[in-house]
């Protein structure tokens, strides 16, 4: 491998021209042949046993070039980037320039970590919500427990909105019953909107033992086309009217729904947990506001490819989460009507935000001379191991050390911001300051700078391999498979 040239481009992009030797290309071509030969049929040879020269003679000498290049160039690019000490932050775009018996030459254009000029990051102020929990708040926290402990009891009166009626019913169009329009001992909560409009309203006022014809018209957009827009009569018999009876809120209730012996202790625990949740949120919002100020104060030109890489990583993780729930990602997209492009646009703002935050924290770590010790790495591996039920050694193998160091370093940098900050009114943002000064001094007319808008998740080192943008021409005829 030989790096023929390194060209620095605008917006932290670098173009490497890399040359692979004839030996390197030959090894990759032979590997591609070994991988593909089982799929190629040649007259006179058993499938998978045709010599490479015979296949190349029939389909062209470049038949294996594309697979060979895609297998070879990622390692060559990684070696070149390390040799030139490039801190790459995205996948490279690759273009093959020359290929032949003497080897091949390709151009890899990649984004590198941009230079960050920090502004103020210590002694910042931001608002922080004061956490309060009232008795009314605790009442709201108790509602799910009350709901689960409540019971439905029969009542000897007319049904009203909110009651549940147990009914038999059968639906008719004219004098003919229709499929799916019949059920027995069905519990229907009046006012729930479970049935088509008008059905539940006509059962208000009925009592146990009543029989009633309920006349309704199916909506024009009803899912069953043979019923859409048609008038139907449901013959209904009411077996029971029930109302919900909530439990008495006393010590016995607390024992039934919690581990506490008294209602007072149960309420105190709910209040404590609610306070902790609100304090966590208030702290998170405070810290996010501080990070926003730090990124607002810094100057950096972010490569578009860096944001696109972060978006891609977010999509991959989202896909993994969906698949882990037992739903193939493509099926999920089809079911929801969502496209990958829609997800990309939705992720863009969060992606840019996280890229900015990562760049700022990295610059602070460098400015503060933050170092990560081997002991700290071991402690982090043990925490992750305990969290995921793994051995620490497995974590060390699965997570690159540089990634662990960067995460720990960023946390220390963030703590420098948080520990030096004060609670108070946030300073006006740049745009707001400009508006305030407009009356005194009009802004100069300049061309607006193009900026990326958006992102999410801490930035990671991109994987080595991507498919080449342009490769040698394929053989004119594809081999049989």
Secondary structure, 3 states (H helix, E strand, C coil): CEEEEEEEECCCEEEEEEEECHHHHHHHHHHHHHHHHHHCCCCCCCCCCCCHHHHHHHHCCCCCHHHHHHHHHHHHHHHHHHHCCCCECCCCEEEEEEEECCEEEEEEEEEECCCCECCCCCCCEECCCCCCCCHHHHHHHHHHHHHHHCEEEECCCCCCCCCEEEEEEEEEECCEEEEEEEEEEEEEECCCCCCCCCCCHHHCCCCCCCEEEEEEECCCCCCCCCCCCCEEEEEEEEEEEEEEECCCCCHHHHHHHCCCCCHHHHHHHHHHHHHHHHHHHHHHHHHHHHHHHHHHHCECCCCHHHHHHHHHHHHHHHHHHHHHCCCCHHHHHHHHCCCHHHHHHHHHHHHHHHHHHHHHHHHHHHHHCCCCCHHHHHHHHHHHHHHHCCCHHHHHHHCCHHHHHHHHHHHHHHHHHHHCCEECCCCCCHHHHHHHCCCCCCCCCCCCCCCCCCECCCCCCCCCCCCCCECCCCCCCCCCC
